[in-house]
Amino acid sequence: MYALVAIIGALCNNSTVVVPNYICDSGKILNAIWKEKCEIIFGMPKLFMELVSKQREIKLDIKNLIAITGGMQCTQELLIQMKKELGLRKLQDKYEDNIGTVGCLTDHLETKVIDNEGKLVPFGTPGELCIRGYSTMMGYWGDEEQTRKVLGSDGWLKTGDYFILESNGYGKIIGRISDIITKGTEKIFPKEIESLLGTFPSIEEVYIEYQINTGVKKCVLLFAFVKGMILSLLKIYMIIVKEECLLLKLLATYE
């Protein structure tokens, strides 16, 4: 999908599309950018990890490049290294813009934000985003039960996104409701910890998984992919304590 958007967008604007190789090769991509004087590169964070690593080796004279990334979360450390190593003049993370919003609703669509009981919440209050209009699906193929869970008879589709809608019409996606860890009345977002650990230079990727066991206890699993070292749980504790993060409890099993 992302590749299709990038190619069609370029062609519609009379731009040249450069295809360095039939498979992903960071060296050939960087050489193509340098040789063809490319101005924009579009790719997922994993690609940019490889490009940053390769650029440190070959050190090509790449300047004034615009990079667009998406498809998965991009850590803060990777964003910093992309700007530093690839000579970016502009960087856009389409997976989630931590500064801006997702914009306003398009024409001929309706939206509302509801709580757990299906009631409307006030502007500026987080809840589940619901959409109704021409773009909503008719249902899951061959799965009426799942369809009934997300699509009401009135046409409202529950997106599963935890969302804030402001009075000016602009909205912001906080995360997926299925990812929220609930402890009593408290809602904990794994993304907050993932973003924090992602600032640690040795960590390439971080992912926190909420696992529901068949017993009484529920636990949180943390996966960290590091560069040339083993990051112990103690080290993770130290990072979080140093940053005065109050979500330390996420890394332990709890009732």
FIFI-691060 format. One record per residue (C-alpha): x, y, z; residue in three letters; residue number from 1. Coordinates in Angstrom, 1 decimal. Layout:
N
> c1; c2; c3; type; seq
> X; Y; Z; ala; NUM
...
end
This chain:
255
> c1; c2; c3; type; seq
> 0.0; 0.0; 0.0; met; 1
> 2.7; 2.5; 1.0; tyr; 2
> 4.8; 1.7; -2.1; ala; 3
> 1.7; 2.2; -4.3; leu; 4
> 1.0; 5.6; -2.7; val; 5
> 4.6; 6.6; -3.2; ala; 6
> 4.7; 5.6; -6.9; ile; 7
> 1.4; 7.0; -7.8; ile; 8
> 2.1; 10.3; -6.0; gly; 9
> 5.4; 10.6; -7.8; ala; 10
> 3.9; 9.9; -11.2; leu; 11
> 1.0; 12.3; -10.7; cys; 12
> 3.5; 15.0; -10.0; asn; 13
> 5.6; 14.3; -13.1; asn; 14
> 8.5; 13.0; -11.0; ser; 15
> 11.1; 10.3; -11.9; thr; 16
> 10.8; 7.0; -10.0; val; 17
> 14.1; 5.3; -9.4; val; 18
> 14.2; 1.6; -8.7; val; 19
> 17.7; 0.7; -7.6; pro; 20
> 17.3; -3.1; -7.5; asn; 21
> 14.7; -5.9; -7.7; tyr; 22
> 15.5; -6.8; -4.0; ile; 23
> 16.2; -4.5; -1.1; cys; 24
> 19.9; -3.7; -1.0; asp; 25
> 20.9; -0.8; 1.2; ser; 26
> 24.2; -0.2; -0.7; gly; 27
> 22.5; 0.0; -4.1; lys; 28
> 19.8; 2.2; -2.7; ile; 29
> 22.3; 4.7; -1.3; leu; 30
> 24.3; 4.7; -4.5; asn; 31
> 21.1; 5.3; -6.6; ala; 32
> 20.2; 8.2; -4.3; ile; 33
> 23.7; 9.7; -4.8; trp; 34
> 24.0; 9.0; -8.5; lys; 35
> 20.5; 10.0; -9.6; glu; 36
> 20.3; 12.9; -7.1; lys; 37
> 17.1; 11.6; -5.6; cys; 38
> 15.1; 14.1; -3.5; glu; 39
> 12.6; 11.8; -1.7; ile; 40
> 12.8; 8.3; -0.3; ile; 41
> 9.9; 6.4; 1.0; phe; 42
> 10.3; 3.3; 3.2; gly; 43
> 9.6; 1.4; 6.5; met; 44
> 11.8; 1.9; 9.6; pro; 45
> 13.5; -1.4; 9.0; lys; 46
> 14.8; -0.1; 5.6; leu; 47
> 16.1; 3.1; 7.2; phe; 48
> 17.9; 1.1; 9.9; met; 49
> 19.9; -0.7; 7.1; glu; 50
> 20.5; 2.6; 5.2; leu; 51
> 21.8; 4.3; 8.3; val; 52
> 24.2; 1.4; 9.1; ser; 53
> 25.4; 1.2; 5.5; lys; 54
> 25.9; 5.0; 5.2; gln; 55
> 28.2; 4.9; 8.2; arg; 56
> 30.4; 2.5; 6.1; glu; 57
> 30.4; 4.1; 2.7; ile; 58
> 29.8; 7.7; 3.7; lys; 59
> 28.3; 9.0; 0.4; leu; 60
> 27.7; 12.7; -0.1; asp; 61
> 23.9; 12.7; 0.4; ile; 62
> 22.3; 16.0; 1.1; lys; 63
> 18.9; 17.7; 1.2; asn; 64
> 16.9; 14.4; 1.1; leu; 65
> 13.3; 14.1; 2.2; ile; 66
> 12.5; 10.9; 4.0; ala; 67
> 9.0; 9.5; 4.6; ile; 68
> 8.5; 6.5; 6.8; thr; 69
> 5.5; 4.5; 8.0; gly; 70
> 4.0; 1.1; 8.4; gly; 71
> 5.3; 0.6; 11.9; met; 72
> 6.6; 2.6; 14.9; gln; 73
> 9.8; 4.5; 14.3; cys; 74
> 11.9; 5.0; 17.5; thr; 75
> 13.1; 8.4; 18.5; gln; 76
> 16.7; 7.2; 18.3; glu; 77
> 16.3; 6.0; 14.7; leu; 78
> 14.7; 9.3; 13.7; leu; 79
> 17.8; 11.1; 15.1; ile; 80
> 20.2; 8.8; 13.3; gln; 81
> 18.3; 9.2; 10.1; met; 82
> 18.7; 13.0; 10.2; lys; 83
> 22.3; 12.7; 11.1; lys; 84
> 23.6; 10.0; 8.8; glu; 85
> 21.4; 10.6; 5.7; leu; 86
> 21.6; 14.4; 5.6; gly; 87
> 17.9; 14.8; 5.7; leu; 88
> 16.3; 18.3; 5.3; arg; 89
> 12.9; 17.0; 6.2; lys; 90
> 11.5; 13.8; 7.8; leu; 91
> 7.9; 12.7; 8.0; gln; 92
> 6.8; 9.8; 10.1; asp; 93
> 3.4; 8.8; 8.7; lys; 94
> 2.8; 6.0; 11.2; tyr; 95
> 2.1; 8.6; 13.8; glu; 96
> 2.8; 12.3; 14.0; asp; 97
> 3.5; 12.9; 17.7; asn; 98
> 3.2; 16.7; 17.2; ile; 99
> 0.3; 17.1; 14.8; gly; 100
> -3.1; 15.5; 14.3; thr; 101
> -4.7; 13.2; 11.8; val; 102
> -6.6; 16.2; 10.4; gly; 103
> -10.3; 16.7; 9.9; cys; 104
> -13.0; 14.3; 8.8; leu; 105
> -13.4; 14.2; 5.0; thr; 106
> -16.7; 15.1; 3.3; asp; 107
> -19.7; 12.7; 3.4; his; 108
> -18.5; 10.9; 6.5; leu; 109
> -19.8; 10.9; 10.1; glu; 110
> -17.7; 10.4; 13.2; thr; 111
> -18.3; 10.0; 16.9; lys; 112
> -16.2; 9.1; 20.0; val; 113
> -17.8; 6.8; 22.6; ile; 114
> -16.9; 5.3; 26.0; asp; 115
> -17.0; 1.7; 27.1; asn; 116
> -20.8; 1.9; 27.4; glu; 117
> -21.3; 3.3; 23.9; gly; 118
> -22.1; 6.8; 25.1; lys; 119
> -20.8; 9.9; 23.5; leu; 120
> -17.8; 11.6; 25.2; val; 121
> -17.2; 15.3; 25.3; pro; 122
> -14.8; 17.0; 22.9; phe; 123
> -11.2; 16.5; 24.1; gly; 124
> -12.0; 13.3; 26.0; thr; 125
> -10.5; 10.1; 24.7; pro; 126
> -12.7; 7.2; 23.6; gly; 127
> -13.2; 4.8; 20.8; glu; 128
> -13.5; 6.3; 17.3; leu; 129
> -16.5; 5.3; 15.3; cys; 130
> -17.1; 6.1; 11.6; ile; 131
> -20.2; 5.9; 9.4; arg; 132
> -20.4; 6.6; 5.7; gly; 133
> -19.6; 5.4; 2.2; tyr; 134
> -16.1; 4.2; 3.1; ser; 135
> -17.1; 1.7; 5.8; thr; 136
> -17.0; -1.9; 5.0; met; 137
> -20.1; -4.1; 4.6; met; 138
> -18.7; -6.7; 7.0; gly; 139
> -16.1; -9.5; 7.4; tyr; 140
> -16.3; -12.1; 4.7; trp; 141
> -18.0; -15.2; 6.1; gly; 142
> -17.8; -14.0; 9.7; asp; 143
> -21.1; -12.6; 10.9; glu; 144
> -20.1; -12.8; 14.5; glu; 145
> -17.1; -10.7; 14.1; gln; 146
> -19.0; -8.3; 11.9; thr; 147
> -21.6; -7.7; 14.6; arg; 148
> -18.9; -6.9; 17.1; lys; 149
> -17.6; -3.9; 15.1; val; 150
> -20.5; -2.9; 12.8; leu; 151
> -23.9; -2.0; 14.1; gly; 152
> -27.2; -2.2; 12.3; ser; 153
> -27.2; 1.6; 12.2; asp; 154
> -24.0; 1.6; 10.1; gly; 155
> -21.5; 2.8; 12.7; trp; 156
> -18.2; 1.1; 12.5; leu; 157
> -16.1; 0.7; 15.7; lys; 158
> -12.5; 1.3; 14.5; thr; 159
> -10.8; 0.1; 17.7; gly; 160
> -8.7; 3.3; 17.8; asp; 161
> -8.4; 5.2; 21.0; tyr; 162
> -9.1; 8.7; 19.8; phe; 163
> -9.5; 12.3; 20.9; ile; 164
> -11.7; 14.7; 18.9; leu; 165
> -11.4; 18.4; 19.5; glu; 166
> -14.1; 20.9; 19.1; ser; 167
> -12.4; 22.4; 16.0; asn; 168
> -12.9; 19.1; 14.2; gly; 169
> -9.3; 17.9; 14.4; tyr; 170
> -8.5; 14.5; 15.9; gly; 171
> -5.6; 12.6; 17.3; lys; 172
> -5.1; 8.8; 17.5; ile; 173
> -3.6; 7.9; 20.9; ile; 174
> -3.3; 4.2; 20.1; gly; 175
> -5.2; 0.9; 19.7; arg; 176
> -7.7; 0.0; 22.4; ile; 177
> -6.6; -3.6; 22.2; ser; 178
> -3.1; -2.5; 23.2; asp; 179
> -4.2; -0.6; 26.4; ile; 180
> -3.2; -2.3; 29.6; ile; 181
> -5.8; -1.8; 32.3; thr; 182
> -4.9; -2.1; 35.9; lys; 183
> -7.9; -1.1; 38.1; gly; 184
> -9.1; 2.3; 36.9; thr; 185
> -5.7; 3.1; 35.4; glu; 186
> -5.0; 2.9; 31.7; lys; 187
> -1.4; 2.2; 30.7; ile; 188
> -0.1; 2.7; 27.1; phe; 189
> 2.8; 0.4; 26.0; pro; 190
> 3.8; 3.0; 23.5; lys; 191
> 4.9; 5.3; 26.3; glu; 192
> 7.5; 2.8; 27.4; ile; 193
> 8.4; 1.8; 23.9; glu; 194
> 9.1; 5.4; 23.0; ser; 195
> 11.2; 5.9; 26.2; leu; 196
> 13.3; 2.8; 25.6; leu; 197
> 13.6; 3.7; 22.0; gly; 198
> 15.7; 6.7; 22.9; thr; 199
> 18.4; 4.4; 24.3; phe; 200
> 21.1; 4.3; 21.6; pro; 201
> 21.7; 0.6; 21.7; ser; 202
> 18.1; -0.4; 21.2; ile; 203
> 16.9; -0.7; 17.6; glu; 204
> 13.4; -1.9; 18.2; glu; 205
> 11.1; -2.2; 21.2; val; 206
> 7.8; -4.0; 21.5; tyr; 207
> 5.6; -4.6; 24.5; ile; 208
> 3.0; -7.3; 24.4; glu; 209
> 0.2; -7.7; 26.9; tyr; 210
> -0.4; -11.3; 27.5; gln; 211
> -3.6; -12.6; 29.2; ile; 212
> -3.1; -15.9; 31.0; asn; 213
> -5.7; -18.5; 31.8; thr; 214
> -5.0; -18.1; 35.5; gly; 215
> -5.5; -15.1; 37.7; val; 216
> -2.3; -13.3; 36.8; lys; 217
> -1.7; -11.2; 33.8; lys; 218
> 1.8; -10.3; 32.6; cys; 219
> 3.5; -7.9; 30.3; val; 220
> 6.3; -9.2; 27.9; leu; 221
> 9.0; -6.8; 26.7; leu; 222
> 11.0; -7.5; 23.6; phe; 223
> 14.1; -5.4; 22.9; ala; 224
> 16.3; -5.8; 19.8; phe; 225
> 19.7; -4.4; 20.5; val; 226
> 22.9; -3.7; 18.5; lys; 227
> 25.8; -5.9; 19.5; gly; 228
> 24.9; -6.2; 23.2; met; 229
> 22.6; -7.9; 25.6; ile; 230
> 20.3; -5.5; 27.4; leu; 231
> 19.4; -7.0; 30.7; ser; 232
> 16.2; -6.4; 32.5; leu; 233
> 18.2; -4.6; 35.2; leu; 234
> 19.6; -2.2; 32.6; lys; 235
> 16.1; -1.5; 31.4; ile; 236
> 15.1; -0.8; 35.0; tyr; 237
> 18.0; 1.6; 35.3; met; 238
> 17.0; 3.5; 32.2; ile; 239
> 13.4; 3.9; 33.3; ile; 240
> 14.4; 5.0; 36.8; val; 241
> 16.9; 7.5; 35.4; lys; 242
> 14.1; 9.0; 33.3; glu; 243
> 11.9; 9.1; 36.4; glu; 244
> 9.3; 7.0; 34.6; cys; 245
> 6.4; 5.9; 36.8; leu; 246
> 5.5; 3.0; 34.6; leu; 247
> 8.2; 0.7; 36.0; leu; 248
> 5.6; -1.7; 37.2; lys; 249
> 4.8; -2.6; 33.6; leu; 250
> 7.9; -4.8; 33.4; leu; 251
> 6.8; -7.1; 36.2; ala; 252
> 4.0; -9.6; 36.5; thr; 253
> 1.1; -8.2; 38.5; tyr; 254
> -2.3; -9.3; 39.7; glu; 255
end
